[in-house]
Amino acid sequence: MIKVIMPMRRKEGMTIDEFREYYETKHRIIGEKYLTGYATKYIRRFTNPLPDRSGKTYDPDFDVLMEIWYPDMETFEKCAENLQKPEIKKEINDDEEKIFDLSLMRTYIVEEHESEM
């Protein structure tokens, strides 16, 4: 199993509610359209900050942690290749510009280690 995560922050001037609404009603649909047939899971984990040790609550560094799960590296690479097709890349990039602070977008393949509790 290959798991890719992307911590992302909303575009300046967009409220948390506006961000979440747009993501779930518009951007998610684009993701599903191009991940179908490749990914086994597409999860959005929206962050809700808690007070720090001094009791102060800050705006989150990232508003959502997106997770995409693939069955194997070969499928991940095929999906990545498909996403580079000019018409697909343009659709995704155009929508990302509406919702995300692109200067903070990062992508990671994660390696998980789980503790028995």
N, C-alpha and C positions, 0 to 999 in steps of 0.2 A: 504494500500500500504506500502510495506517495501522497503526502499532504503538503499543500502550498498555502501559506498565509500571507495576507496583505493587511497591515495596519494602515488605516486611512483616516484622514481628517477632512471635515466638511469645508467647503469653500467659504472664504471670508464673507461675512454679511448674511449667511444663511443660518437660520435658527436650527436648533436640534430637531424640533418637530418637523420643520420643512425638509430637512435633510433625510430624516427617517421615512417620511411620506414619499419623497421623490425616489429614494433608493428602492423601497418596497413596491412601488406601483409602476416605476419606469425602468430604472437601471437593472433591477433584478431580472426583469423580463428579457433584456438583452443578454445578460449573463446566461440565463437558462437556455436561450435560443442557441448559443454557440457552444455551451458546455454539454448539452444533451448528446449522448452517444460516446462521450469521453469520460466525463466525471461521474463518480458514484455518489457524491454529496456536494452540496453547495450551501454553505452555512454563513449567515451574517450574525455576528455577536456584537450588539450595540453596547457601548460602555456607559455606565452610570457611576460617576465618581463618588467616592466616599470621602469624608473628612480626613485630612492628614493628621499627624500626631499632635499638631497644635490645635486641631479642631476646625481648621479652615478647609473649605471645599473649593477646588479649582476646576476650571474648564479642563476636560480631558485632553491629553496629548493627541489621542486618536479617538474618533467617534465610533468606529466600527473595526472589528477584526474579521476579515473575510477569510473563510476556509474553503478550499476546494480539494476534494479527495479524488485520486485517480487509482485505478487498480494496479498500475505498474508504470515504470519509467517510459516505456515505449508508448503507452497511451498518452501520458503527459506530453511527450515530445511531439506526437501527432497533433494533439490539440494546439500546442504552442505554434506549430507550423501553420495550422488552419487559421489561427487568430492573426497571423501576419499577412493574410491575403488583403490586398489594398482596400477593398470595399468593406470587409469586416473590421479591419483595423481603424478605418475612418469612422465607422458608425460607433465603435466603442470609444475611441478618442474624443469624438465630438461630444458624446454624452458625459464622459468623465470630466471634461472641461466645465460642464454645467454644475457639477456637484462636489468635486474634490479639490483640495489644495494639492495640485500636482507636484509641487516642490517637495512634498513629504511622502509621496508614494514610494513604497518599497515592496519587494516580493522576496519571500523566503521559502525554501523547502525545509520543513522541520523534521527533526528526529525526535521521537517521543520515548520517554522512559517513565513507566508508570510504577508507582509504589503500591504494594499490597497494604491495605489498611484494615 
